[in-house]
């Protein structure tokens, strides 16, 4: 008797989140690990730019590219959660912690208006490279 093996499509178990974050390599691993643990996802689609929390809060040509990335991540890759990240010692957005916090919150709200059916979480990475939740919009 021949045993028939079922083919398991790799995308069927492909639980993902989308992360709008700074390009700074120092924060990538702590953020990805935090998102994977907290959201129980396997992969994190990264959309990055220098000082992403700042980029999301000003009129910028990059916004079209960011939105296209989110659409691909959510519609094609089936991401189930979107994260907005700011961090300590950001060289692309050198502002105070309070300003970062305001930008993370405003950026999360802006993305929520455009992607209403997705939970949006704002994160802060501190000087010890630890991740802290700032806002969660369900």
C-alpha positions in Angstrom: 0.0 0.0 0.0 1.3 3.4 -0.9 1.2 6.1 1.7 0.0 9.5 0.4 1.7 12.4 2.0 -0.3 15.6 2.3 1.5 18.7 1.1 1.4 21.5 3.7 1.5 24.9 2.1 4.0 27.0 4.0 1.7 30.0 4.1 -1.0 28.2 6.0 0.9 28.2 9.2 2.3 31.7 8.5 1.2 33.7 11.5 2.5 37.3 11.1 2.6 40.7 12.5 3.6 44.0 10.8 6.1 46.3 12.4 6.6 50.0 11.5 10.0 50.7 13.1 13.2 52.6 12.9 16.0 51.3 10.6 18.3 51.2 13.6 19.7 47.7 13.8 20.1 47.9 17.6 16.4 47.6 18.2 15.4 45.0 15.5 16.0 41.8 17.5 14.5 43.0 20.8 11.4 44.3 19.0 11.0 41.1 16.9 11.4 38.9 19.9 8.9 40.9 22.0 6.3 40.9 19.2 6.8 37.1 18.6 6.3 36.4 22.3 3.5 38.8 23.0 1.5 38.2 19.8 2.2 34.5 19.3 3.3 35.1 15.7 5.9 33.2 13.8 7.1 36.1 11.5 7.3 39.9 11.7 7.1 41.9 8.5 9.4 44.9 9.0 8.7 48.2 7.4 11.5 50.6 8.4 12.7 54.1 8.0 14.9 56.5 10.0 12.8 57.5 13.0 9.6 55.8 11.9 7.5 57.3 14.7 8.5 60.8 13.5 7.9 59.8 9.8 4.3 58.8 10.6 3.7 62.2 12.1 4.6 64.5 9.3 3.6 64.9 5.6 6.1 62.8 3.8 6.6 61.1 0.5 7.5 58.0 2.3 4.0 57.6 3.6 2.8 56.0 0.3 5.5 53.4 0.5 4.8 52.7 4.1 1.1 52.2 3.4 1.8 50.0 0.4 4.0 47.9 2.7 1.3 47.6 5.3 -1.3 46.6 2.6 1.1 43.8 1.3 1.8 42.6 4.9 -1.9 42.5 5.9 -3.6 41.5 2.7 -1.0 39.2 1.0 1.0 38.0 4.0 -2.1 37.9 6.3 -0.6 39.8 9.1 -3.0 40.1 12.0 -1.5 42.9 14.1 0.3 46.2 13.4 3.0 47.7 15.7 4.4 51.2 15.7 7.8 51.5 17.4 10.0 54.3 18.7 13.2 54.1 20.6 15.9 55.6 22.8 18.8 57.4 21.1 17.1 57.5 17.8 19.4 59.3 15.4 16.8 59.6 12.7 14.3 61.3 15.0 16.4 62.9 17.8 13.6 64.1 20.2 12.8 63.7 23.8 11.1 60.6 25.3 7.9 62.6 25.8 7.9 63.6 22.1 8.6 60.0 21.0 5.7 58.9 23.2 3.3 61.4 21.7 4.5 60.5 18.2 4.0 56.7 18.8 0.5 57.4 20.1 -0.4 59.7 17.2 1.2 57.3 14.7 -0.8 54.3 16.1 -4.0 56.3 15.9 -3.3 57.4 12.3 -2.6 53.8 11.2 -5.8 52.6 13.1 -7.9 55.1 11.1 -6.6 53.5 7.9 -6.6 49.9 9.0 -9.6 49.8 11.3 -10.0 46.0 11.6 -6.4 45.5 12.9 -5.2 45.8 16.4 -2.5 48.5 16.6 0.1 48.6 19.4 2.6 51.3 20.0 6.0 50.2 21.5 8.9 52.0 23.1 12.5 50.6 23.3 14.3 52.0 26.2 18.1 52.6 26.9 18.5 49.0 28.1 16.9 47.7 24.8 13.8 46.6 26.6 10.4 46.9 25.0 7.5 48.6 26.7 3.9 48.9 25.4 2.8 52.5 25.1 -0.7 52.2 23.6 -3.0 49.4 22.3 -5.9 50.1 20.0 -8.1 47.1 19.4 
